[in-house]
């Protein structure tokens, strides 16, 4: 069974950076679109960034210019580089491929 595991979350101050990783148990990233979502407490899950199998990339307006999604097919990993983090970026971040979701990882941005 294919599994997605997120890592790299944690506590950071506003203006700081974190790099999230999503590792797959099998090589699936080259053939499928991959997305990062997030869900803040009391809010609906929202799309943060996505990369298609053809390397087309899209970002939520709220993270454009600050977040970068990338794919390392050889290492079966997708990354989300998050710079200039804001308090409102605090959320559980999820990796998604097709209908498969990771369990999520918490990112907390706090002074």
C-alpha distance (Angstrom), angle and dihedral (degrees) to the residues before:
residue distance angle dihedral
X1 . . .
X2 3.77 . .
X3 3.79 114.9 .
X4 3.77 132.2 -169.0
X5 3.79 119.1 -154.6
X6 3.77 123.3 -170.5
X7 3.79 123.2 -154.2
X8 3.80 140.5 166.5
X9 3.77 100.7 66.1
X10 3.76 126.2 130.2
X11 3.76 144.8 111.8
X12 3.78 120.6 -38.3
X13 3.78 135.7 164.6
X14 3.80 121.8 -113.4
X15 3.77 109.8 -80.0
X16 3.77 92.1 29.0
X17 3.78 130.6 116.7
X18 3.77 138.6 -124.0
X19 3.76 132.6 -179.6
X20 3.77 116.7 -145.7
X21 3.77 121.1 -159.9
X22 3.77 130.9 -161.8
X23 3.76 115.0 -161.1
X24 3.79 123.7 -166.9
X25 3.77 126.5 -151.8
X26 3.81 90.0 -136.6
X27 3.79 135.0 25.7
X28 3.79 104.0 -85.6
X29 3.78 105.9 129.0
X30 3.78 97.0 83.6
X31 3.80 93.6 58.4
X32 3.78 101.4 38.2
X33 3.74 141.0 53.4
X34 3.78 113.1 -106.2
X35 3.77 125.9 -154.5
X36 3.76 139.6 -175.0
X37 3.77 117.5 -144.2
X38 3.76 130.9 179.6
X39 3.75 136.4 -159.0
X40 3.76 122.7 -160.9
X41 3.77 121.4 -158.6
X42 3.78 109.8 -76.0
X43 3.79 93.9 4.8
X44 3.77 135.9 100.1
X45 3.77 121.9 -98.9
X46 3.79 111.1 -94.2
X47 3.77 136.6 -167.0
X48 3.80 113.1 -106.6
X49 3.80 103.6 174.4
X50 3.76 139.9 -17.6
X51 3.76 138.6 -168.6
X52 3.80 122.5 -162.7
X53 3.79 127.4 -143.1
X54 3.80 85.5 -102.1
X55 3.82 91.6 53.6
X56 3.78 95.6 -106.8
X57 3.80 107.1 151.7
X58 3.77 132.4 -158.6
X59 3.78 133.4 179.9
X60 3.75 136.7 -165.5
X61 3.79 110.2 -105.0
X62 3.78 90.0 -118.1
X63 3.81 92.9 63.4
X64 3.80 102.9 33.6
X65 3.78 111.3 129.1
X66 3.81 92.0 16.0
X67 3.81 105.8 59.9
X68 3.79 128.3 53.6
X69 3.79 126.1 -168.0
X70 3.78 119.4 -156.6
X71 3.76 138.4 169.8
X72 3.81 129.5 -138.8
X73 3.76 103.3 -168.1
X74 3.79 95.3 -179.6
X75 3.80 90.6 56.9
X76 3.81 93.6 38.9
X77 3.77 89.2 -125.6
X78 3.77 137.7 127.1
X79 3.78 120.7 -160.2
X80 3.76 135.5 -156.7
X81 3.77 112.3 -160.0
X82 3.78 109.1 -159.9
X83 3.78 118.8 -166.6
X84 3.78 133.1 175.8
X85 3.78 90.0 20.5
X86 3.77 119.2 -158.7
X87 3.78 131.9 -154.9
X88 3.80 88.3 -109.6
X89 3.80 90.0 61.5
X90 3.79 88.4 71.0
X91 3.79 107.0 120.6
X92 3.76 146.1 106.7
X93 3.80 107.4 -80.4
X94 3.79 121.4 -147.2
X95 3.77 133.4 -165.7
X96 3.80 117.0 -142.8
X97 3.79 132.7 -169.6
X98 3.78 116.3 178.4
X99 3.81 103.3 -46.9
X100 3.80 94.4 -23.8
X101 3.80 119.9 105.5
X102 3.75 131.7 -169.1
X103 3.78 119.1 -132.4
X104 3.76 92.8 -106.8
X105 3.77 136.0 -119.6
X106 3.77 129.7 -124.2
X107 3.78 122.0 -116.8
X108 3.79 115.8 -172.1
X109 3.78 121.5 -172.5
X110 3.78 111.1 -169.4
X111 3.82 137.8 146.8
